[in-house]
Amino acid sequence: MKNKELSLRQLLKLRNSWLALLVFIVSVCVTILLWQVSIRLVEDRAEAKFRAQSLQLKTAIEERLLNYEQVLAGSAGLFAVKGEVSRDEWREYVEKVDINRYYPGIEGIGYVQRIGVRQMADHIAFVRSEGVYKYLVKPLGKGPYYYPMVYLEPGTERNLSALGYNAFSDPIHRITMERARDDAKPMVTGKVVLVQEALAEDQAGFLMYYPVYQGGAIPDVRAERRMMLAGFVFSAFRMNNLLDGIVGLISPFLDVRIYDAAVVSRNTLMYGSNLGSLDNDFSFELSQTISHGGREWLLETRSTPAFDYLASDPRPPIVLGAGLAISVLMYLFVLSLIRSRLGVQISAGRYRAITEGAANVTMVMNRAGNPMYASPSARDILGFDPDRIADLNFKSLVNPDDWPGLRQAFKDAVSSPGKQMPVVRARINDADGHCRDMEGTFTSMLSVPGVGGVVLSLRDLTQLKAAQSELHRLAFFDPLTGLANRQLFRDRLNSVVQRSRRSGEPAALMYLDLDGFKRINDTLGHDAGDELLRQVAVWLRGCVREEDSVARLGGDEFVVLLSRVSSTDAAGKVAETILRRLCQRIRLSDHEVGVTVSIGITMVPHDSEDVGTLMKFADLAMYRAKEMGRNNYQFFTPAMNIKAARRMLQQEELATALQEDRFVLHYQPKVDLNTQKVIGVEAFLRWHHPEKGVVPAQQFINLADETGLIIRLGEQAFRQACIQVQALERAGFESLKMAINFSVRQITDTGFLDLIRRVITETGVAADRIELELPAELLNEDPRMLRELLVALNDLGVCLILDDFGKGSCSLVALQQLPLDVIKIDHGFIRDIPYNVSATDVASAVIALAHKLHLTVVAEGVETVQQLAFLKSAGCAQSQGNLFSYPLDEDALIGFLIRQYEKPLIS
C-alpha cells in the first residue's frame, strides 16, 4: 500500500473495518430495543385513555339517568302534595322544570291515570272538556283498568298525538308499570319506539315510570299498593337525543353502542354512535353493564381509526429514525478513524504537493528554479504537455515586468522551508501565446521525501474574473428579463435622490403592476407568463430614455426611474406613453391576450428624500390606480398615506379579533311565502369590537377578503354555523336549513372543498341542512374549474344558492349548466318595488327565468307589505328581510322560532 491511496474497497475489508461494523450492529440493536419500548409505552397510554373515556361515559350516563329519576320523583311529589293536579298546573310545572335546557333527551314528562271501565265515558268527556277535543283511549285491551296518558308536556304536535294511549296494553310497558307499582320505585321499560314517533322514524326509545298512590303515601304492603295506585308519572326518552351530547363531549372518537337487556343483537340495539361499521377495525374494546330502573344495558365501546390517529405519538418513528441515523454516523465516524490511522501509514510524499484540480496548475521546481513536474491541469489551462515540462524555459513564459517579483518570491520560499509565501501575481503566456493573468504562491519542500523541490501553485484569474462577472449579473440583474433587480435599482434610486437633493432638479419614480397577470399565469401556464414579462420589459425599455432606469422587483411588478423631469406633467406624459405602449394584445401559447398596467407615481424630492419611503408612496399610488379602475396612473398624495395607515390599523385589529375569537353569527329567518313559516335562516357575521360594539360584516369583510384573512374567518364562521344547526335540532327545529355566504376568493381557494368536507365531518351536521350562498360574479370564473367544484359540492348533498343575481354581469350559459338549486334576487331590485317599473320587470323576469330552469327563487331585503304582495303574485317561493325579522343572535332566534309556530308571520 506504499505510495498508493487507500481505496474504499480496501477500507471496507473485514480485517480493516470490523470494529466499525461491530459498533454499527450494537447501535442498531439498541435502537430497535428502544423503538419497541417506545411503541409499547404509546400503546399503553392510548389504552389508558380509551378506558378512561369509556368509564367516564358510563358514569355520565348513570348520572344523567339518576337526574331524570329525580325529576320524576319531583313530579310524583306534586301529586302527593296536591292530591289532584289540573292540566294547567301540570303544564306550568313542566315549563318551570325547563327540560329542553336542563334535561336534554327527555321528549316529555306525562301522567298516566288509572281509569276503571265504568269511569271511562266520564273520563273521556272530562278530558275533552279541558280542550283535548280528539281525546280517545286507545287501544282498549283488556280490563278492568286502563292506563291512558292524560298529561304530556311540552305540548308539541308529537306529544299531543300520544295523549289517550293506553300504555298498559303493550306488554313491554305493562311489565314495567307492574314492577314500578309493586316495588314503589321508578322502573325503565325495554327498547320501544315512542308512540309519538313518525312512521318513518325508528329511533329507539324508552320510558321511565314512577308510581303515584292515592293519598300521597306509599303503602307498605304490596296488595295495598295495587289497590291504592292512582297512576304513574313518566318520562319518554329518545335514545339518540339523550346520548349524542354525552358521547360527543366525552368520547367523540369512540364507537359507542348500547344494547337492552345486556344482549347483543340487532333487535336490542338501543344506541349506536354512527361512526360506521367498525366491527373489524378497532384496537381496544370494553363492555360495561349499566343497571337502572330494573333494566340492564350493555355499554360497548370500541376505538376507531380517528381515536387511534389522535392517540398516536410521533416519538417511536423519531426514536427509530434518530437511532438509525446515529448508528450510521457512528459507523462512518469509526470508519473515518480507521482510515485516518491507515492513511498515516502511507507515504504522503508527492501527493502533499501536487493536486489534480483543473482550476490550478501545480509545478515542482528544483533549487535552481527549473520546473521538474507539472500537474495534468497544465495541459487544460496553459496548453503544455506535463510530461515535457522540464524542457520549457519558464523564464521566457513570464512577462519581463513580472519576472523580478516572481524570482524574489522563489528565493524567499527557499529561505523559509515549509512556509507558504504571500500571493504574487504574474502574466504568463500559454502555449498559444495568449497572456493570462495568474496568481500563485511558493512553498519550499526541498527536504520533504517524494517532493524534493519548491512547489508553485498557480491559479488562472481569467476564470475567476468570468465567475465574478456572472455573480455580479446574478446579484444585480433579473435573470428572466435582464432588467435591474431590486438591489441595483435601490442603489440607482439612492444616487438620483442624492443628486436631486443637491441640485434641486426633480425626478420621478413609477411603480407598475400588470392588470390580470395572475389569471394569464394560471390559465396559460408559467411559460406564457414568463414570455409576457420578457415582452413587457422590452416595451418599457422603449418608453424611456437611456439615462432612465427600468427594473423588475419580482412577479409582475416593475419600476421606472426618470432621473430628470421638468415637472409632474412631464412624468404624466411618460406614464401615458407607457399605458399606450402596453395596452395591446399579444399572442401567448396560441392564445391572444390583452394586457394593461396600473401606474403609481411619486416625485423626488418633493414627496420624500428617503428611498424606502419613495418606494412605499409609489406603491400606494399604484394601488389607488387599481382602485380607480386599472389601466391608469395616479400621483401620490398625502391622503393615500393616511388611508394606508388607517387600513393597516384595521387589518391589525381584524387579525387580533380573529385570534381572540371576537366574531359571532346573527341569523335572519327565511320564510316560505305559501305556508308563511320559517324554513331556514341565513348566517350573518358580526364583529364584537371592544370600542365600536357590534360591527356588521359590510364594514370589514372587503378588507378581510383583500388581506386573505377571509380564509380563516370563513372557516370559523362555517364551523359555528354547523354547530348552530345542531343546537336548533336539539331545540326541536329539525327541518330548518342554514345558509352561509362565501366570497369568490374563498370559493376559488384550493382548499375550499376540503374545508367543507372536513367541517361537515367534524361537526356531524347533515349535509342537506347546509346551504352555500355563492356570489353571482363567481360565474365569470374558469367554467371548467367552477363546474368541477360545484358538482363535487352537489355530490356532498349541500344546497347551492346563487346570491345577488342580477347584480353586475354573469354568464347565463353557466347558470344553465351548473348544478344550482336556488337563486336570490339582488336586494337592489327588491328595494325599488313597486315604485320603479324597471325593478319590478327585472324581478318578474328573474322569477320567470328561474321557473324555466327549475330553480327556487328567494327574494332578499323585503321590508314592506307592498313588496311582499308583489313577490307573491309574481310566483316567488321564499323571501327574507326586515319585514319578517332583523338578524337575531342565538337566544333571540330561538324565541322568534317558538313564537312563529304560534301564529303566522304575516297576517
Secondary structure, 3 states (H helix, E strand, C coil): CCCCCCCHHHHCCHHHHHHHHHHHHHHHHHHHHHHHHHHHHHHHHHHHHHHHHHHHHHHHHHHHHHHHHHHHHHHHHHHHHHCCCCHHHHHHHHHHHCHHHHCCCEEEEEEEECEECCCHHHHHHHHHHCCCCCCCCECCCCCCEECEEEEEECCCHHHHCCCCEEHHHCHHHHHHHHHHHHHCCCEECCCECCCCCCCCCCCCEEEEEEEEECCCCCCCCHHHHHHHEEEEEEEEEEHHHHHHHHHHHHCCCEEEEEEECCCCCCCCEEEECCCCCCCCCCCCEEEEEEEECCEEEEEEEEECHHHHHHHCCCHHHHHHHHHHHHHHHHHHHHHHHHHHHHHHCCCCHHHHCCCCCCCEEEEEECCCCCEEEECCHHHHHCCCCHHHHHHCCHHHHECCCCHHHHHHHHHHHHHCCCCECCCEEEEEECCCCCEEEEEEEEEEECCCCCCCEEEEEEEEHHHHHHHHHHHHHHHHECCCCCCECHHHHHHHHHHHHHHHHHHCCCEEEEEEEEECHHHHHHHHCHHHHHHHHHHHHHHHHHHCCCCCEEEEEECCEEEEEECCCCCHHHHHHHHHHHHHHHCEEEEECCEEEEEEEEEEEEEECCCCCCHHHHHHHHHHHHHHHHHCCCCCEEECCHHHHHHHHHHHHHHHHHHHHHHCCCEEEEEEEEEECCCCEEEEEEEEEEEEECCCEEEEHHHCHHHHHHHCCHHHHHHHHHHHHHHHHHHHHHCCCCCCEEEEECCHHHHHCCCHHHHHHHHHHHHCCCHHHEEEEEEHHHHHCCHHHHHHHHHHHHHHCCEEEEEEECCCCCCHHHHHHCCCCEEEECHHHHHCCCCCHHHHHHHHHHHHHHHHCCCEEEEECCCCHHHHHHHHHHCCCEEECCCCCCCECHHHHHHHHHHHHHCCCCC
